[in-house]
């Protein structure tokens, strides 16, 4: 709201009119230190191997590696990264206060076709001098990544943008499955799904395996792409993720798909199911 080049009002006068301290205008938030960024990278790598490590176990692990850290520091960094251990305890993945949660709908369900079930999750992306967050929307049956977005905050908006793109390109799924994080229990996310006629499914608290396919995607992405680079900027990160996602969808053989890439299987099986779906609509 402050205009540095205002012809009549100085910055100090504008701050006074807005009832804020002039120092607040000049304040520039400091990013994480090089040491903390290094710790976050190690925490991320270890969490892929042992997603059941909570704050205490992660602190012990880092101490055993020679890092002088305490639990308070590791708790703050893990929260900043959005990491929640998978062991059972109350409120393991907490929605924001007042947000509604939904039951898990996939138990015992046979997922046999594209767009029957989608899933979504958020992961942390380390860079040389900072970090970003990545959300992806995946088709459960074929493992195809339908859309993704990168953000420097954990607000729900970038998740909804990815969801809007996926629905626009591929139509709504029957069911959307996520964890109970605040982004996925937010009104903007759940309202978009309800308005599209999508049934909402959420993992049980501490149930890492409920969304296992997208967790495997993160592991593959990080070992094949993220950990091999030290990106300087967000634009570099975005370009590299786009290149890898294209490779993953269209070229990378997937063992669960008989060695075929996800995009090929998605379109093949989607074409097969189209006549049946049209018959059902007519009936």
C-alpha positions, 0 to 999 in steps of 0.5 A: 500500500505504500508508494515509495515515489509518492509526490506529496507523502514521504514513506514515514508519513504514509506509515503513520497514516497506515498505523505501522512502524516505519521499520516494518516497511524496511524489514526484509524477512531472513531466509533459513541459514545455510546450516538449516537448509543443509539439515532440511535436505538431510531430514528430507532424504532420511524421511523418505527412508524412514517415514515413521521417524518423529521429531525425537528419532530424527533428532537422534539420527542427526546427532548420531551424524555429528550435528549438534541439534535439539528437538525444538529446532528439528520440530520447527524444521519438520513443520516448515517442511510439512513432514508428519511421521506415519505412526499412529497418534492423535492429530497426526495430520491436523486439518486447520481448526474448524475444517471438516474431514471425510472418511477413507473410501478406498478400503476394499475398493477395486480401482479398475479404470482411469478417472475412477480415483485421483489422489493428491499430496504435497512434498518439499523441494530443496534448492541451493539457497531455499526451498519450495513446495510441489503438489501433484494430482495423480490418477490412481489406476494408471499413476499418470500425473494429471497436473502439478504446481509449485509454490513458496508457501503452503497455502491452499491456492496452488493446490486448487490451481492444480485441481482446476487444471486437472478437471479442465483437461480430464474431467472430474474423477469419481473419488479424490483421495488426500491426507487430512492436511489443512490444504485438503480440508480447506473450503476452497478445495472441498467446495471445488470437489463438491461442485464437480460431483466428486466424492471426497476421501481422506487418509486415516490419521497416521495412515501413510499407506492409504496414499501410497502411490503418490508417496512412491512418486515423490520418492522416485522424483527425488532420487531421479531428479531433485537430489541430483541438482542444486537449483538456484531459482524457482524458475530453474526448479520449475523447468526441471520438474516439468522436464522430469514429469514429462519424462515420467508420464510419457517415457519412463517404464512403470513396473506396475503397468507392465513396463509401459509409461503412465500416459500411454496406459491412461489413454489406452484404458480411457478409450476402452472405458469411454463406450461403457461410460456412454452406455451407462449415461444413456441407460 
